[in-house]
Amino acid sequence: MLEDFKKFALKGNVVDMAVGIIIGAAFGKIVSSFVKDVLMPPIGMLMGNMDFSQLFVNLSDKTYETLALAEEAGAPVIKYGAFINTVLDFIIVAFAIFMAIKVMSNMKKKEEAAPEAAPTTKKCTECCSEIPIEAKRCAHCASPQEV
């Protein structure tokens, strides 16, 4: 079983997958920053200077002005603003991955649709040597060839 695992771990696909995961994690941080620092402030401004990350539901008996005060007091809260930001993160990441896969699949289709180049050589019918496709005689055994 250890030998099978070693074969699996040393395959190129595993390394490619690890690189993809690392790049994906970095991309996730970029998207999170984009949502939190670039996208949400203008949306919040359009909605009356609302900061989505500060939206919460207080589940305790006491009233708290801000999320920070509620957290400091240890009050149970539902941070639905943070959830909205996370959902937007997911939608943007999912859309970016969808677009990347779409581009890659289009490139693959173009590769598959590309016509193959016409052969320039053929095998001699007598000695099986490679000869030019227009050859009337084999250069190796001098046997006549069909054109």
MODELLER restraints for C-alpha pairs under 7 A, 6 or more apart:
rsr = mdl.restraints
at = mdl.atoms
rsr.add(forms.Gaussian(group=physical.xy_distance, feature=features.Distance(at['CA:28:A'], at['CA:93:A']), mean=6.99, stdev=0.5))
rsr.add(forms.Gaussian(group=physical.xy_distance, feature=features.Distance(at['CA:31:A'], at['CA:89:A']), mean=6.09, stdev=0.5))
rsr.add(forms.Gaussian(group=physical.xy_distance, feature=features.Distance(at['CA:31:A'], at['CA:93:A']), mean=6.88, stdev=0.5))
rsr.add(forms.Gaussian(group=physical.xy_distance, feature=features.Distance(at['CA:32:A'], at['CA:89:A']), mean=5.62, stdev=0.5))
rsr.add(forms.Gaussian(group=physical.xy_distance, feature=features.Distance(at['CA:35:A'], at['CA:85:A']), mean=6.66, stdev=0.5))
rsr.add(forms.Gaussian(group=physical.xy_distance, feature=features.Distance(at['CA:35:A'], at['CA:88:A']), mean=6.87, stdev=0.5))
rsr.add(forms.Gaussian(group=physical.xy_distance, feature=features.Distance(at['CA:35:A'], at['CA:89:A']), mean=6.27, stdev=0.5))
rsr.add(forms.Gaussian(group=physical.xy_distance, feature=features.Distance(at['CA:36:A'], at['CA:85:A']), mean=6.74, stdev=0.5))
rsr.add(forms.Gaussian(group=physical.xy_distance, feature=features.Distance(at['CA:44:A'], at['CA:50:A']), mean=4.38, stdev=0.5))
rsr.add(forms.Gaussian(group=physical.xy_distance, feature=features.Distance(at['CA:44:A'], at['CA:51:A']), mean=5.63, stdev=0.5))
rsr.add(forms.Gaussian(group=physical.xy_distance, feature=features.Distance(at['CA:44:A'], at['CA:52:A']), mean=6.77, stdev=0.5))
rsr.add(forms.Gaussian(group=physical.xy_distance, feature=features.Distance(at['CA:52:A'], at['CA:81:A']), mean=4.56, stdev=0.5))
rsr.add(forms.Gaussian(group=physical.xy_distance, feature=features.Distance(at['CA:52:A'], at['CA:82:A']), mean=6.85, stdev=0.5))
rsr.add(forms.Gaussian(group=physical.xy_distance, feature=features.Distance(at['CA:53:A'], at['CA:81:A']), mean=4.63, stdev=0.5))
rsr.add(forms.Gaussian(group=physical.xy_distance, feature=features.Distance(at['CA:53:A'], at['CA:82:A']), mean=4.87, stdev=0.5))
rsr.add(forms.Gaussian(group=physical.xy_distance, feature=features.Distance(at['CA:54:A'], at['CA:67:A']), mean=5.89, stdev=0.5))
rsr.add(forms.Gaussian(group=physical.xy_distance, feature=features.Distance(at['CA:54:A'], at['CA:81:A']), mean=6.08, stdev=0.5))
rsr.add(forms.Gaussian(group=physical.xy_distance, feature=features.Distance(at['CA:55:A'], at['CA:79:A']), mean=6.20, stdev=0.5))
rsr.add(forms.Gaussian(group=physical.xy_distance, feature=features.Distance(at['CA:55:A'], at['CA:80:A']), mean=6.06, stdev=0.5))
rsr.add(forms.Gaussian(group=physical.xy_distance, feature=features.Distance(at['CA:55:A'], at['CA:81:A']), mean=4.52, stdev=0.5))
rsr.add(forms.Gaussian(group=physical.xy_distance, feature=features.Distance(at['CA:56:A'], at['CA:67:A']), mean=6.61, stdev=0.5))
rsr.add(forms.Gaussian(group=physical.xy_distance, feature=features.Distance(at['CA:56:A'], at['CA:77:A']), mean=6.36, stdev=0.5))
rsr.add(forms.Gaussian(group=physical.xy_distance, feature=features.Distance(at['CA:56:A'], at['CA:78:A']), mean=5.37, stdev=0.5))
rsr.add(forms.Gaussian(group=physical.xy_distance, feature=features.Distance(at['CA:56:A'], at['CA:79:A']), mean=4.41, stdev=0.5))
rsr.add(forms.Gaussian(group=physical.xy_distance, feature=features.Distance(at['CA:56:A'], at['CA:80:A']), mean=5.55, stdev=0.5))
rsr.add(forms.Gaussian(group=physical.xy_distance, feature=features.Distance(at['CA:56:A'], at['CA:81:A']), mean=6.38, stdev=0.5))
rsr.add(forms.Gaussian(group=physical.xy_distance, feature=features.Distance(at['CA:57:A'], at['CA:77:A']), mean=5.50, stdev=0.5))
rsr.add(forms.Gaussian(group=physical.xy_distance, feature=features.Distance(at['CA:57:A'], at['CA:78:A']), mean=5.01, stdev=0.5))
rsr.add(forms.Gaussian(group=physical.xy_distance, feature=features.Distance(at['CA:57:A'], at['CA:79:A']), mean=6.63, stdev=0.5))
rsr.add(forms.Gaussian(group=physical.xy_distance, feature=features.Distance(at['CA:58:A'], at['CA:76:A']), mean=6.50, stdev=0.5))
rsr.add(forms.Gaussian(group=physical.xy_distance, feature=features.Distance(at['CA:58:A'], at['CA:77:A']), mean=4.71, stdev=0.5))
rsr.add(forms.Gaussian(group=physical.xy_distance, feature=features.Distance(at['CA:58:A'], at['CA:78:A']), mean=6.70, stdev=0.5))
rsr.add(forms.Gaussian(group=physical.xy_distance, feature=features.Distance(at['CA:59:A'], at['CA:76:A']), mean=5.40, stdev=0.5))
rsr.add(forms.Gaussian(group=physical.xy_distance, feature=features.Distance(at['CA:59:A'], at['CA:77:A']), mean=5.47, stdev=0.5))
rsr.add(forms.Gaussian(group=physical.xy_distance, feature=features.Distance(at['CA:60:A'], at['CA:75:A']), mean=5.96, stdev=0.5))
rsr.add(forms.Gaussian(group=physical.xy_distance, feature=features.Distance(at['CA:60:A'], at['CA:76:A']), mean=6.15, stdev=0.5))
rsr.add(forms.Gaussian(group=physical.xy_distance, feature=features.Distance(at['CA:64:A'], at['CA:70:A']), mean=5.55, stdev=0.5))
rsr.add(forms.Gaussian(group=physical.xy_distance, feature=features.Distance(at['CA:120:A'], at['CA:132:A']), mean=6.10, stdev=0.5))
rsr.add(forms.Gaussian(group=physical.xy_distance, feature=features.Distance(at['CA:120:A'], at['CA:133:A']), mean=5.48, stdev=0.5))
rsr.add(forms.Gaussian(group=physical.xy_distance, feature=features.Distance(at['CA:121:A'], at['CA:130:A']), mean=6.18, stdev=0.5))
rsr.add(forms.Gaussian(group=physical.xy_distance, feature=features.Distance(at['CA:121:A'], at['CA:131:A']), mean=5.40, stdev=0.5))
rsr.add(forms.Gaussian(group=physical.xy_distance, feature=features.Distance(at['CA:121:A'], at['CA:132:A']), mean=4.40, stdev=0.5))
rsr.add(forms.Gaussian(group=physical.xy_distance, feature=features.Distance(at['CA:121:A'], at['CA:133:A']), mean=4.49, stdev=0.5))
rsr.add(forms.Gaussian(group=physical.xy_distance, feature=features.Distance(at['CA:122:A'], at['CA:130:A']), mean=5.61, stdev=0.5))
rsr.add(forms.Gaussian(group=physical.xy_distance, feature=features.Distance(at['CA:122:A'], at['CA:131:A']), mean=5.51, stdev=0.5))
rsr.add(forms.Gaussian(group=physical.xy_distance, feature=features.Distance(at['CA:122:A'], at['CA:132:A']), mean=6.23, stdev=0.5))
rsr.add(forms.Gaussian(group=physical.xy_distance, feature=features.Distance(at['CA:122:A'], at['CA:133:A']), mean=5.28, stdev=0.5))
rsr.add(forms.Gaussian(group=physical.xy_distance, feature=features.Distance(at['CA:123:A'], at['CA:129:A']), mean=5.36, stdev=0.5))
rsr.add(forms.Gaussian(group=physical.xy_distance, feature=features.Distance(at['CA:123:A'], at['CA:130:A']), mean=4.71, stdev=0.5))
rsr.add(forms.Gaussian(group=physical.xy_distance, feature=features.Distance(at['CA:123:A'], at['CA:131:A']), mean=6.07, stdev=0.5))
rsr.add(forms.Gaussian(group=physical.xy_distance, feature=features.Distance(at['CA:124:A'], at['CA:130:A']), mean=6.38, stdev=0.5))
rsr.add(forms.Gaussian(group=physical.xy_distance, feature=features.Distance(at['CA:124:A'], at['CA:131:A']), mean=6.52, stdev=0.5))
rsr.add(forms.Gaussian(group=physical.xy_distance, feature=features.Distance(at['CA:124:A'], at['CA:138:A']), mean=6.25, stdev=0.5))
rsr.add(forms.Gaussian(group=physical.xy_distance, feature=features.Distance(at['CA:126:A'], at['CA:143:A']), mean=6.82, stdev=0.5))
rsr.add(forms.Gaussian(group=physical.xy_distance, feature=features.Distance(at['CA:127:A'], at['CA:141:A']), mean=6.76, stdev=0.5))
rsr.add(forms.Gaussian(group=physical.xy_distance, feature=features.Distance(at['CA:131:A'], at['CA:138:A']), mean=6.48, stdev=0.5))
rsr.add(forms.Gaussian(group=physical.xy_distance, feature=features.Distance(at['CA:134:A'], at['CA:147:A']), mean=6.15, stdev=0.5))
rsr.add(forms.Gaussian(group=physical.xy_distance, feature=features.Distance(at['CA:135:A'], at['CA:145:A']), mean=6.96, stdev=0.5))
rsr.add(forms.Gaussian(group=physical.xy_distance, feature=features.Distance(at['CA:135:A'], at['CA:147:A']), mean=6.98, stdev=0.5))
rsr.add(forms.Gaussian(group=physical.xy_distance, feature=features.Distance(at['CA:136:A'], at['CA:144:A']), mean=5.87, stdev=0.5))
rsr.add(forms.Gaussian(group=physical.xy_distance, feature=features.Distance(at['CA:136:A'], at['CA:145:A']), mean=4.90, stdev=0.5))
rsr.add(forms.Gaussian(group=physical.xy_distance, feature=features.Distance(at['CA:136:A'], at['CA:146:A']), mean=6.48, stdev=0.5))
rsr.add(forms.Gaussian(group=physical.xy_distance, feature=features.Distance(at['CA:136:A'], at['CA:147:A']), mean=6.22, stdev=0.5))
rsr.add(forms.Gaussian(group=physical.xy_distance, feature=features.Distance(at['CA:137:A'], at['CA:143:A']), mean=5.45, stdev=0.5))
rsr.add(forms.Gaussian(group=physical.xy_distance, feature=features.Distance(at['CA:137:A'], at['CA:144:A']), mean=4.43, stdev=0.5))
rsr.add(forms.Gaussian(group=physical.xy_distance, feature=features.Distance(at['CA:137:A'], at['CA:145:A']), mean=5.26, stdev=0.5))
rsr.add(forms.Gaussian(group=physical.xy_distance, feature=features.Distance(at['CA:138:A'], at['CA:144:A']), mean=6.60, stdev=0.5))
rsr.add(forms.Gaussian(group=physical.xy_distance, feature=features.Distance(at['CA:138:A'], at['CA:145:A']), mean=6.87, stdev=0.5))
